Amino acid sequence: MPIDKSSEKPRKKPGSLSGRVGQAEQVLLPDFDINIERLHRFLGRGEDIVCRTLQHRFYGNTRYALLYIDGITDSSAISTILLGLLEDTHYKTGSDSGKSNSLYHHLTQQSIVFGKLFEVNTIEQAGYAMLEGSSVFSLLAPVTFFKFFQSSDDYYQRSHIATFLRIIRMVSFFITMLLPSLYIAITTFHQEMLPTPLLISLAAQREGTPFPALLEAFLMEVTFEILREAGVRMPRIIGPAISIVGALVLGQAAVQAGIISAAMVIVVSFTAIASFVIPAVNMGVAARLIRFVLMILAGTFGLFGVMSGLMILMAHLCGLRSFGKPYMMPVSPLVVSNLKDVLLRVPWWAMRKRPVIIADSSNEIRLGGSQKPRPDQEGA
């Protein structure tokens, strides 16, 4: 067994509370055997902890491990995961979690933008965890749409604080996806929806701009995406500064030159800030891609186009599956007992049942009886 470099400084998100105690032991390292050992330490070494190891069928000799708790997780999904991602992988080079994530979406061909595997670099509780070779990330499966708005920090916070943060993330997702398209639709087709003072102010700002609202929004959005990508490719020390300063300078210059209205700069800036609130990167990218489609629909058909696009999007989400499990569970299909840990995060004592998406139907009860804390009764 290789030496466990537990003293290595863990990489975790800024401000993260998860793993504060013994955090080095919960961070994955680029060593397959060490990661397996750490997962066993975290989960225990009972007979119900199952670790199935497979070898890559082609070049690269990449090793895979599927870990789950026997008797708790749904056994029907095990064959789906093994056949769907591990045993039927025909990727003929060395692989890691990122490539397998992309490959799974290519094999299923269900969705272009929405992720159906959750990638983490720490040990977290889930239905199934998949480790791959020397990758420092693991894949959690199956997942739902709402998993991408949850953070491991939610379970280290009080329930009402975690609920508030989840609502903020969900609202930020809709702002990222809808705000520019709503601005385009209202200012182009539905001016009667605005209060008169606001309408006069917007009309005065747009008086000297040569472009329609749709083209304005596209110019600003594409510019910010270029700045965002440039900030990622720049050295870490100056990358964020280049993005922020570049956005401020270009926005101010565009307004002073009369190319873009000030209101459009505010809308695009607030949309960009909201996109950083979403904890999962791939869900943030999905919202940004959908935003461009909704902008085109808003500039062409107004609010009717936006609502039509949202209905098509909702139908698409309800038709997706992650390893055989409905992507919108527990909302569609509705599972009332699991709504306690979706948008809301109720106290631990109130979550008596395990999530249906990962739990075996014969062992779905997590807590027996009433676990609600009560003050000591006098004379008891």
C-alpha positions as semicolon CSV with decimal commas, in nm:
position;residue;x (nm);y (nm);z (nm)
1;M;0,000;0,000;0,000
2;P;0,150;0,340;-0,097
3;I;0,221;0,594;0,171
4;D;-0,087;0,804;0,252
5;K;0,006;1,168;0,199
6;S;-0,256;1,287;0,441
7;S;-0,045;1,587;0,532
8;E;-0,088;1,725;0,180
9;K;-0,281;2,051;0,181
10;P;-0,637;1,979;0,066
11;R;-0,792;2,162;-0,225
12;K;-1,142;2,276;-0,143
13;K;-1,367;2,563;-0,236
14;P;-1,307;2,895;-0,060
15;G;-1,533;2,940;0,239
16;S;-1,622;2,573;0,251
17;L;-1,720;2,434;0,589
18;S;-1,728;2,068;0,488
19;G;-1,437;1,863;0,607
20;R;-1,313;2,127;0,849
21;V;-1,244;1,852;1,098
22;G;-0,997;1,606;0,946
23;Q;-1,035;1,775;0,609
24;A;-0,711;1,630;0,471
25;E;-0,855;1,281;0,509
26;Q;-1,161;1,370;0,297
27;V;-0,978;1,510;-0,007
28;L;-0,903;1,274;-0,296
29;L;-0,544;1,237;-0,417
30;P;-0,408;1,125;-0,757
31;D;-0,355;0,773;-0,627
32;F;-0,617;0,502;-0,678
33;D;-0,522;0,284;-0,378
34;I;-0,499;0,575;-0,135
35;N;-0,842;0,699;-0,239
36;I;-0,992;0,354;-0,185
37;E;-0,833;0,344;0,160
38;R;-0,970;0,688;0,248
39;L;-1,319;0,590;0,138
40;H;-1,302;0,283;0,360
41;R;-1,196;0,501;0,652
42;F;-1,484;0,738;0,588
43;L;-1,750;0,469;0,540
44;G;-1,609;0,200;0,768
45;R;-1,498;-0,154;0,691
46;G;-1,819;-0,347;0,749
47;E;-1,929;-0,628;0,522
48;D;-2,199;-0,405;0,377
49;I;-1,939;-0,172;0,218
50;V;-1,895;-0,305;-0,136
51;C;-1,606;-0,203;-0,362
52;R;-1,615;-0,347;-0,715
53;T;-1,293;-0,287;-0,911
54;L;-1,271;-0,314;-1,289
55;Q;-0,991;-0,276;-1,546
56;H;-1,011;-0,066;-1,862
57;R;-1,077;-0,292;-2,162
58;F;-0,843;-0,116;-2,404
59;Y;-0,527;0,091;-2,379
60;G;-0,432;0,296;-2,077
61;N;-0,500;0,017;-1,820
62;T;-0,716;0,252;-1,618
63;R;-0,869;0,104;-1,305
64;Y;-1,222;0,184;-1,194
65;A;-1,393;0,130;-0,862
66;L;-1,764;0,142;-0,786
67;L;-1,842;0,182;-0,414
68;Y;-2,180;0,154;-0,249
69;I;-2,343;0,031;0,072
70;D;-2,515;-0,301;0,022
71;G;-2,867;-0,318;0,162
72;I;-2,916;0,059;0,158
73;T;-2,852;0,161;-0,203
74;D;-3,082;0,046;-0,480
75;S;-2,941;-0,274;-0,627
76;S;-3,125;-0,226;-0,959
77;A;-2,898;0,063;-1,054
78;I;-2,574;-0,131;-1,003
79;S;-2,594;-0,320;-1,333
80;T;-2,696;0,001;-1,510
81;I;-2,388;0,183;-1,386
82;L;-2,149;-0,105;-1,455
83;L;-2,280;-0,173;-1,804
84;G;-2,355;0,185;-1,895
85;L;-2,026;0,348;-1,800
86;L;-1,759;0,109;-1,680
87;E;-1,779;-0,223;-1,865
88;D;-1,901;-0,078;-2,197
89;T;-1,646;0,201;-2,211
90;H;-1,477;0,188;-2,553
91;Y;-1,263;0,494;-2,498
92;K;-0,924;0,381;-2,628
93;T;-0,698;0,608;-2,427
94;G;-0,625;0,665;-2,061
95;S;-0,937;0,798;-1,895
96;D;-1,032;1,001;-1,593
97;S;-1,355;1,120;-1,431
98;G;-1,396;1,417;-1,664
99;K;-1,366;1,206;-1,980
100;S;-1,603;0,940;-1,846
101;N;-1,854;1,210;-1,751
102;S;-1,846;1,339;-2,108
103;L;-1,846;0,987;-2,252
104;Y;-2,155;0,886;-2,054
105;H;-2,348;1,180;-2,194
106;H;-2,235;1,084;-2,544
107;L;-2,346;0,723;-2,497
108;T;-2,689;0,809;-2,356
109;Q;-2,749;1,098;-2,603
110;Q;-3,034;1,230;-2,389
111;S;-2,925;1,585;-2,314
112;I;-2,682;1,829;-2,470
113;V;-2,640;2,068;-2,178
114;F;-2,753;1,907;-1,850
115;G;-2,514;1,689;-1,652
116;K;-2,620;1,352;-1,514
117;L;-2,309;1,276;-1,310
118;F;-2,185;1,484;-1,019
119;E;-1,810;1,538;-0,997
120;V;-1,647;1,607;-0,658
121;N;-1,291;1,605;-0,523
122;T;-1,390;1,522;-0,166
123;I;-1,551;1,222;-0,002
124;E;-1,927;1,281;0,010
125;Q;-2,230;1,072;0,087
126;A;-2,420;0,952;-0,218
127;G;-2,578;0,643;-0,369
128;Y;-2,274;0,526;-0,565
129;A;-1,922;0,667;-0,590
130;M;-1,699;0,593;-0,888
131;L;-1,321;0,635;-0,874
132;E;-1,102;0,625;-1,182
133;G;-0,727;0,569;-1,203
134;S;-0,520;0,863;-1,087
135;S;-0,805;1,113;-1,107
136;V;-0,848;1,348;-0,810
137;F;-1,223;1,359;-0,875
138;S;-1,492;1,101;-0,813
139;L;-1,827;1,069;-0,988
140;L;-2,147;1,042;-0,787
141;A;-2,448;0,871;-0,941
142;P;-2,737;0,868;-0,994
143;V;-2,814;1,239;-0,952
144;T;-3,112;1,465;-1,001
145;F;-3,149;1,820;-1,129
146;F;-3,167;1,952;-0,773
147;K;-2,837;1,789;-0,668
148;F;-2,647;2,051;-0,868
149;F;-2,786;2,327;-0,643
150;Q;-2,688;2,154;-0,322
151;S;-2,355;2,183;-0,146
152;S;-2,191;1,966;0,115
153;D;-2,180;2,281;0,329
154;D;-2,559;2,266;0,360
155;Y;-2,528;1,978;0,604
156;Y;-2,284;2,168;0,824
157;Q;-2,522;2,464;0,857
158;R;-2,845;2,507;1,048
159;S;-3,146;2,398;0,848
160;H;-3,294;2,746;0,798
161;I;-2,960;2,888;0,684
162;A;-2,908;2,601;0,439
163;T;-3,262;2,647;0,305
164;F;-3,204;3,018;0,251
165;L;-2,880;2,950;0,062
166;R;-3,047;2,689;-0,159
167;I;-3,324;2,933;-0,248
168;I;-3,060;3,194;-0,337
169;R;-2,888;2,944;-0,567
170;M;-3,210;2,847;-0,741
171;V;-3,312;3,212;-0,788
172;S;-2,965;3,287;-0,926
173;F;-3,005;3,003;-1,177
174;F;-3,329;3,153;-1,310
175;I;-3,175;3,502;-1,317
176;T;-2,880;3,368;-1,517
177;M;-3,111;3,196;-1,761
178;L;-3,399;3,447;-1,793
179;L;-3,302;3,805;-1,706
180;P;-3,159;3,918;-2,045
181;S;-3,442;3,752;-2,239
182;L;-3,708;3,913;-2,016
183;Y;-3,543;4,255;-2,063
184;I;-3,535;4,207;-2,442
185;A;-3,896;4,088;-2,459
186;I;-4,037;4,365;-2,239
187;T;-3,845;4,654;-2,394
188;T;-3,912;4,533;-2,750
189;F;-4,270;4,401;-2,745
190;H;-4,432;4,468;-2,407
191;Q;-4,348;4,824;-2,305
192;E;-4,693;4,861;-2,147
193;M;-4,581;4,632;-1,864
194;L;-4,331;4,893;-1,738
195;P;-4,418;5,187;-1,511
196;T;-4,424;5,514;-1,704
197;P;-4,123;5,676;-1,528
198;L;-3,911;5,365;-1,587
199;L;-4,024;5,342;-1,949
200;I;-3,929;5,707;-2,011
201;S;-3,588;5,653;-1,849
202;L;-3,515;5,344;-2,062
203;A;-3,633;5,519;-2,378
204;A;-3,402;5,814;-2,305
205;Q;-3,105;5,577;-2,257
206;R;-3,176;5,394;-2,581
207;E;-3,233;5,709;-2,784
208;G;-2,878;5,724;-2,917
209;T;-2,800;5,350;-2,939
210;P;-2,785;5,220;-3,299
211;F;-2,867;4,855;-3,226
212;P;-3,187;4,676;-3,120
213;A;-3,203;4,528;-2,771
214;L;-3,136;4,174;-2,896
215;L;-2,814;4,270;-3,071
216;E;-2,708;4,480;-2,772
217;A;-2,754;4,185;-2,540
218;F;-2,564;3,951;-2,772
219;L;-2,271;4,190;-2,798
220;M;-2,246;4,229;-2,421
221;E;-2,296;3,860;-2,343
222;V;-2,037;3,743;-2,596
223;T;-1,793;4,006;-2,469
224;F;-1,834;3,891;-2,110
225;E;-1,795;3,525;-2,209
226;I;-1,469;3,612;-2,383
227;L;-1,349;3,797;-2,071
228;R;-1,453;3,504;-1,852
229;E;-1,260;3,256;-2,065
230;A;-0,959;3,489;-2,079
231;G;-0,960;3,510;-1,699
232;V;-0,952;3,130;-1,677
233;R;-0,658;3,101;-1,920
234;M;-0,458;3,381;-1,763
235;P;-0,218;3,316;-1,473
236;R;-0,411;3,270;-1,151
237;I;-0,275;3,589;-0,993
238;I;-0,391;3,828;-1,265
239;G;-0,675;3,631;-1,424
240;P;-0,963;3,756;-1,202
241;A;-0,830;4,112;-1,213
242;I;-0,820;4,107;-1,594
243;S;-1,181;3,986;-1,609
244;I;-1,315;4,246;-1,366
245;V;-1,116;4,542;-1,498
246;G;-1,183;4,445;-1,859
247;A;-1,557;4,424;-1,799
248;L;-1,565;4,761;-1,621
249;V;-1,355;4,939;-1,882
250;L;-1,535;4,794;-2,184
251;G;-1,880;4,850;-2,031
252;Q;-1,808;5,212;-1,943
253;A;-1,649;5,279;-2,281
254;A;-1,943;5,122;-2,467
255;V;-2,195;5,337;-2,276
256;Q;-1,998;5,657;-2,332
257;A;-1,962;5,578;-2,703
258;G;-2,338;5,532;-2,730
259;I;-2,309;5,172;-2,854
260;I;-2,477;5,010;-2,553
261;S;-2,735;5,149;-2,312
262;A;-2,653;5,170;-1,941
263;A;-2,953;4,952;-1,851
264;M;-2,820;4,671;-2,071
265;V;-2,483;4,686;-1,896
266;I;-2,659;4,653;-1,559
267;V;-2,868;4,358;-1,680
268;V;-2,570;4,170;-1,826
269;S;-2,350;4,242;-1,522
270;F;-2,613;4,120;-1,275
271;T;-2,669;3,809;-1,490
272;A;-2,296;3,735;-1,489
273;I;-2,270;3,775;-1,112
274;A;-2,569;3,545;-1,058
275;S;-2,404;3,274;-1,271
276;F;-2,118;3,248;-1,019
277;V;-2,359;3,158;-0,737
278;I;-2,446;2,817;-0,888
279;P;-2,218;2,565;-0,709
280;A;-2,192;2,314;-0,998
281;V;-1,991;2,443;-1,292
282;N;-2,169;2,231;-1,553
283;M;-2,511;2,356;-1,439
284;G;-2,387;2,715;-1,465
285;V;-2,268;2,648;-1,820
286;A;-2,607;2,493;-1,904
287;A;-2,786;2,808;-1,783
288;R;-2,555;3,027;-1,992
289;L;-2,616;2,823;-2,308
290;I;-2,992;2,819;-2,260
291;R;-2,980;3,196;-2,204
292;F;-2,873;3,257;-2,565
293;V;-3,159;3,046;-2,702
294;L;-3,413;3,227;-2,486
295;M;-3,269;3,563;-2,596
296;I;-3,333;3,472;-2,960
297;L;-3,688;3,361;-2,878
298;A;-3,748;3,681;-2,679
299;G;-3,620;3,903;-2,961
300;T;-3,838;3,719;-3,213
301;F;-4,164;3,637;-3,033
302;G;-4,150;3,834;-2,706
303;L;-4,276;3,677;-2,384
304;F;-4,465;3,415;-2,586
305;G;-4,132;3,286;-2,715
306;V;-3,978;3,286;-2,366
307;M;-4,269;3,088;-2,219
308;S;-4,266;2,845;-2,511
309;G;-3,894;2,788;-2,460
310;L;-3,943;2,727;-2,087
311;M;-4,220;2,473;-2,152
312;I;-4,000;2,285;-2,399
313;L;-3,716;2,294;-2,147
314;M;-3,937;2,158;-1,868
315;A;-4,064;1,875;-2,091
316;H;-3,704;1,792;-2,179
317;L;-3,598;1,783;-1,812
318;C;-3,890;1,559;-1,716
319;G;-3,787;1,313;-1,989
320;L;-3,425;1,279;-1,875
321;R;-3,291;0,992;-1,666
322;S;-2,969;0,943;-1,475
323;F;-2,882;0,572;-1,476
324;G;-3,247;0,481;-1,504
325;K;-3,370;0,727;-1,239
326;P;-3,598;1,023;-1,327
327;Y;-3,392;1,341;-1,348
328;M;-3,658;1,562;-1,183
329;M;-3,729;1,329;-0,890
330;P;-3,874;1,390;-0,628
331;V;-4,080;1,663;-0,799
332;S;-4,165;1,459;-1,109
333;P;-4,261;1,193;-1,016
334;L;-4,372;1,345;-0,688
335;V;-4,227;1,185;-0,373
336;V;-4,353;1,392;-0,081
337;S;-4,123;1,237;0,179
338;N;-3,813;1,338;-0,020
339;L;-3,913;1,704;-0,061
340;K;-3,754;1,768;0,278
341;D;-3,408;1,777;0,121
342;V;-3,458;1,942;-0,218
343;L;-3,514;2,316;-0,211
344;L;-3,574;2,301;0,163
345;R;-3,331;2,140;0,404
346;V;-3,523;2,036;0,711
347;P;-3,346;1,934;1,035
348;W;-3,184;1,591;1,045
349;W;-3,445;1,450;1,284
350;A;-3,721;1,526;1,030
351;M;-3,557;1,333;0,743
352;R;-3,675;0,988;0,843
353;K;-3,656;0,833;0,495
354;R;-3,363;0,800;0,260
355;P;-3,386;0,951;-0,090
356;V;-3,582;0,724;-0,321
357;I;-3,333;0,778;-0,603
358;I;-3,059;0,587;-0,417
359;A;-3,238;0,388;-0,145
360;D;-3,348;0,029;-0,170
361;S;-3,725;0,001;-0,127
362;S;-3,678;-0,257;0,150
363;N;-3,457;-0,027;0,357
364;E;-3,575;0,328;0,302
365;I;-3,620;0,419;0,670
366;R;-3,319;0,611;0,799
367;L;-3,442;0,712;1,147
368;G;-3,684;0,513;1,358
369;G;-3,947;0,675;1,578
370;S;-3,949;1,041;1,672
371;Q;-3,599;1,188;1,693
372;K;-3,708;1,547;1,755
373;P;-3,518;1,696;2,049
374;R;-3,744;1,783;2,342
375;P;-3,673;1,963;2,668
376;D;-3,653;1,737;2,970
377;Q;-3,994;1,697;3,129
378;E;-4,013;1,757;3,501
379;G;-4,047;1,435;3,696
380;A;-3,965;1,219;3,393
